[in-house]
Amino acid sequence: MGALDNKVAVITGAGRGIGRGMALLFAREGAKVVVNDPGVSTDGSGHDNGPADQVAAEIKAAGGSVVANYDSVATADGGEAIVKAALDAFGRVDILVNNAGILRDRMIFNMTEEDWDAVIGIHLKGHFNCTKPASIIMRQQRYGRIINMSSTSGIIGNPGQANYGAAKSGIAGFTRVVAKDLGRYGVTCNAIAPGAATRLTATVPDASRELRARAGISGAAANRAPSGPPPLREPEYVAPMAGYLASDDAWNINGQIFHVAGGMVGLAHHPTPMRTLWKPAMWTLDELCETVPRQLLGGIPNPAPPPPDLEIPGRPAIASGGAA
């Protein structure tokens, strides 16, 4: 018996990459799968039934139960149609994996409104558009597993990804709230921040990669094992953790965010005050100018400091010997 026997799973963006890996694993574990993918390019343009059909064919060839769906998560009608595909084919929805995504990387001063809206629409709004109708079904049946896809871009930050990072950070907050909305009904909601080499990561401009490397926040560094070389980053490596979170064994795991890359699985720490300043009165500006750098931020580096030759008001002068 598989860990997901007779469960019905809807997986968006399942035609390639991480979504494909999850669809194949879920089917091997006994789930009936809706493979959703409109087959768009990495920037969200175009349409192709091929990717969803190919994954569905693989699952059928292995003896699994599957239907393909080509709706977009970017609209409420699309989200409802995706969930309805599971109800029409299998009569219920037990698992929703919100995985569909696109990239339109630009530095913030070059980003267009269209770039912003397209990425927010697929990622953040797309999570809502599918979760809303699925949550109604799961609440009624008093059972469900929702697995969202966040990112280190939203948790830590990557240059050139203001739209993507904002969406992925929003998804982290969305996950925590949905978990509290639905936990009383036997429904869990968790998120994965994956690290994997996919066609999306292949589109990241070289300039952005260089900026991230200089800032020490490359994808590899953010998902590096405690010691030794970076873990393997094939997209299939993300699927087992998603399968676990979708299983009955994970009934009491709710509202959590997990970093998953290669052989590494990490639990993210929820954003809470790391250090605190307090006084029994209103702070003055002079007090904060003195106390914040020394006590609140002491020893914490600027993630993107200006170059040393740039004249910055307020920066201490650099002596000729190199000492500040």
N, C-alpha and C positions, 0 to 999 in steps of 0.2 A: 504493500500500500504506500501511496505517496503522501507527503505532508499536506497536499492541497486537494485530496480526492474529493470530487464532486463539487468543489467550489467553482463559482463563476467569477472570472477575473476580466476586468476591462483595463487595457493598457494602451495609453495614448502614445503616439510617436513610436510605435512598435515595429515599424518597417525596417529600421536600421539601428546600428549601434547598441546603446544600453537597453533601449526598449526591446529590440529584437532578442537580446540575450535573456531578458526577463520573460518574454513570451515563450521562448523555447523551454526554459527551465520550469516555468509554471505548468506548462503542458506536460512535461515529463513527470512532474509531481502530482499529476492527476487532475489539474484544473481544466475547466472549459474556458476557452480564451476568446475574447474579442480583440482582434489585432486592428487597432485604429492607426491609420496613417494616410494623410492626403497626398503624400509623396511630393512635398514641396522642396525647393532648393534650400540651402542653408540660410538664405535671407528671407524665406517665407514666400517666394514667388513660385508660380507654376503649379502644376498638379499632375500626379501620376499614380494610377492604381497599382502599379507594378510592385513597389516595396511591400505593401500590405499583403498583396496576393502571393508573393513569393514566400513570405514567412508563414502564411496560412497553409500554403502547399507543403512546406516542410513539416508542419505540425500534423497535417492530415496523413502525410506519407508515413509518419511514425505512429499512426494509430490514434492521434489525439482528436478532440472535439474543438472546432474553431470556426469562427466567422470573421471575415474581413470587413472593415468599415473605413470609409474615406472622408468622413466629415471633419471640418475644422473645429478646433477647440476655441477659436477666437470669438465665436458668437454664442449667445445663449441657446439659440436653436440648434447649433451644432453640438453643443454639450448634451442637450436633451436627446438628440438623435443618437449619439454615441451610447448613452445609457439605455435607450430604448432598443438598440440593436441587441444588447444582452438580454433584455426582458423578452423580446420577440423570439430569440433563438433558444434561450435556456430557462426563461421563467423567473430569474432572480439576478441580483448583483451582490456578490459577497466581498469582492475586492476591487478597488479602484486605484490604479497607479497613474498619477498625473506626471507624464514624462515628456510630452511634446514640447519642442523648443526650437528657436531660431537664434541667430546672432546677427547683429548689425553693429559691429564695433567701430566706434569713432571716439576720438578725444572730445571732451565735453564742448570745447569751443568750435568743433566742426560738426557736432551732432545736429541732425535736422529733427523737426517735430515728427516727421514720418518715421524716422529711425526709432525715436522714443516710443511712439504709439504702437508700432508694429511689434516690438519686443515686449513691451508691457502687456499688450493685448494677447499674445500667444502664451506667455509665461504666467503672469500674475492673474489676469482676467481669465485665462484659460483654465487655471486651477479652480477658480470659482465656478466657471460655466459647467464644468463636469461634476464638481463636488456637490453643488446645490441639488441637482436632481438625484444623484446617487445617495445623498444623505437622507432624502425623503424616504427612499426605499429601505435603506439600512435602519433608519429609526423605526419604521413600521415592523420590520422583521426582527428587531432587537439583536442585530448582528452586523458587523462590517469591519473591513480593514481599508483604511485610506493611506496611501503612501505617496508623499509629495517629493519633488526634486528641487532642492535648494542648491547652493553652490558656495564654494569658498569665495567667489567673487562678491557674493552678497554678505558673507560673514566676515571676511578679512578685507576684501577690496582688491580689484585689479585695474590698472590703468586702461583707459579706453573702453570701459564697460559701465558707464553710468546707467544706461538703460537696463542692461542685463543684471548688474549688481543690485539696482533698486528693486527689480522684479524678484530676484532671488532672496534678498533680505525680506521683502514683503511676504514671500512664501514661507519663510521661517516663522514670522509672526502669525501668519494665517494658520499655519500648522498648530501652533500652541493654542490659538483661540478655538479652532474647530475641535481639537482634542477635548477642551473643556465643555464645548457645546454638546458633544455627542457621547462622551464617556459614560454618562448615566444610562445610555441606551445599549450598552454593550458594543459600542463602536470605538475603535481606536484610530488615531491619526498621528502619523510620524513622518519624518522627512529624512532623506538621504542627500548629503552633499557629496556627489561622486567625483572621483578623479579617474579619467579614462581617456585614451587616445581614440577620438572619434572624428567623423568628417567635420563636426563643428569646431573642435579644437584645432583642426588643420587649417581653418580659415583665419585664425588669429594672426593679424599682421606681424611681420618680423619686428617692426618698430615697437609694437606693444610687448612682444616677448623680451626684447632687449631692456625696455623700461622695467618690466617685472623682475628680470634677473638682477638688474642693478639695485632694485629695491628689496631684493631678497624675498619676493612673494610670488615666485613662479609656481605654476601648478605642481610641479614635481616637489618643490620644497615644502609646499603647504601640505602635501600628502605623503611625506617621506616617512619611512619606518623609523623607529627610535634609533637604530644604528644600522650601518651598512648602506648599500645602494638603494635607490628608490625602488619601490615594489613594482611588479608587473602591472601594466595599466591597460590591458585589453578590456573592452567594455563588458565582456561576459563575466568578469570578476565582480561586478556590482550586483549581479542577479541573486546570488545566494542570500545576501543580507535582506534584499527585498522579499525573497521567498520566506525567510524566517519571520519577518514582520507581518507577512500576510497569513501566517499559519495560526492555528489555535494555540500553539505553545506560547505565542507572544500576546496573550490576552490581557496581560497587565502592564504592557509597555505602551505608553501613551504620551503624546506631546513632546517627544524627544527628537533630536537631530543627530544623525550619525554621519561621520566622515568615512567614506568607503573608497579605497583605491588599492588595486592589486590585492595583496594579502593582508592589508591593514584595515581594521575596523575600529573607529574611535567614537566615543560619545562626546558631543560638544557640550561645553559648559554654557548654561543659559546666561544672557547678559544681566549681570547684577553688579552693584557697586564694588569695585576692586579696592578702592581706598576712599576714605570719607573725611572731609573737613566739617567741623561743627563749631558753632558758637551760639550763645543764647541771645543773639541779637542779629540785626542785619549786617552783612559784610560790607566793608568799604572797598572801593576800587583799589586803593593803596594796599590794603591788607591782602587782597587777592593777587595783586601783582607780585607781592613778596612771597606769599604762601603757596600758591598753585604750582609754580615751577619747581619749588624746592621740596614740597611735601607731597602734593597730589600727583605730580608727574615726574618726580625725581627718579632718574634711571630709566625712564621710558623714552625710547627714541622716536623721533619724527619719522613716519613711514616713507615720506617723500621730501627730504630736506632740499632747500635751494642750494645751488652750487656755491662753493666758497668764494668765487670771484664776483658774485652778484651782491650789490650793495643793498642791504636789508635794514630799514630803520629799526632800531632797538637791538640789533645784533651786536654783541661785544666785539670790539676791535681785535683783530688778530695781530699780535706783536710780530716783529720781524723774525724772532727766533721760533715762531710757530706756536707759542703758548698764548692762550686767550687772556 
